[in-house]
Amino acid sequence: MNIHEYQAKTLLATYGVGIPSGHPALSVGEAVKAAKALPGPLYVVKAQIHAGGRGKGKFKELGPEAKGGVRLVKSVEEVEAAAREMFGNTLVTVQTGDAGKQVNRLYVTDGVDIAHEHYLSMLVDRATGRVAMVVSTEGGVDIETVAHETPEKITSITIDPATGFMPHHGRAVAFALKLEGAIAKAAQKLAKQLFEAFVALDCEMLEINPLVETDAGELLVLDTKMSFDDNALYRHPDIAALRDETEEDPAEVEASRYDLAYIKLDGSIGCMVNGAGLAMATMDIIKLNGAFPANFLDVGGGATREKVTAAFKIILSDPAVEGILVNIFGGIMRCDVIADGIVAAAREVNLSVPLVVRLEGTNVSQGKDILANSGLPIIAADGLGDAARKIVAEVKQAG
């Protein structure tokens, strides 16, 4: 789960991390009120969307010369003008794609006198099973470009969860950022605070870009992104409450309500599979046969009839879907339960696209009998390869 910048900064502040003063706004009036609560005379007005590249982004509804989604302004009147331009308009960045995202929230902060910009992020390094702290002196720019063109400017420091954050980790961060004296000590303290927040909040990713060194010798988090492990949200109801569903695909939001793992893709063949590995294999074999999957959808190991029906509705909510492939291996899950769900869903949604079903495993004979006796035009398959060939052929024939 992702949250907005202002929410992430509020969380980090509880761990003692330094952030510029600022206030969120849900309207132009609130943006003006936020600016008046700040000392000024410089203000930063930031569009709040779940995507990076906001500063270089462009608003669809405004001209090509219009400024982006992060603006430095010099008066309350300019804050109001910027807010009027941003609210309700669609910001397109390198991360949103051409569709962009509508701006429904702003964040008005104090301007900061910047002496230098750094980069710092934390994530789970799956190769080592440790937390990796990635730092660079090249903050405020595209870190992927830095990694590609000048990788020597990026340092990765791994932290063993068995020992936790140690003083030498902090010194390594300060050294990588080429800091000395009091500011180096501040960096060591900050690194520890960030690690504590990362672990305590069950973060998947924490990125600060830029982490700024001010003219006054402070380290401040100027921009940050945070994402969390969905499986750990039950431990953090306060974080779960920060979820902004307007920033997510409606189908993915609906899927989460039924504990379905769904991700929309660009193809035409809808997939319903149990198990992430089998789902990946199913998508691969669809591509091998000359078509593209329309989604990743894992119904999990204990799907009920209701979940299967919900899964069908979600798949068919995508107008690009021209056929559906159901691929189930019944271990914990029973094939007869899946078959019941498939039949109920097909009838309820008045299925009008080809449907190929491959069942194997527990109660497979009963499941196949239910499908065969349903009276519905469900095409049975004997294996994964056979299923992929049949659904691709059906879609091409229908097209």
Disulfide bonds with the S-S distance in Angstrom:
none
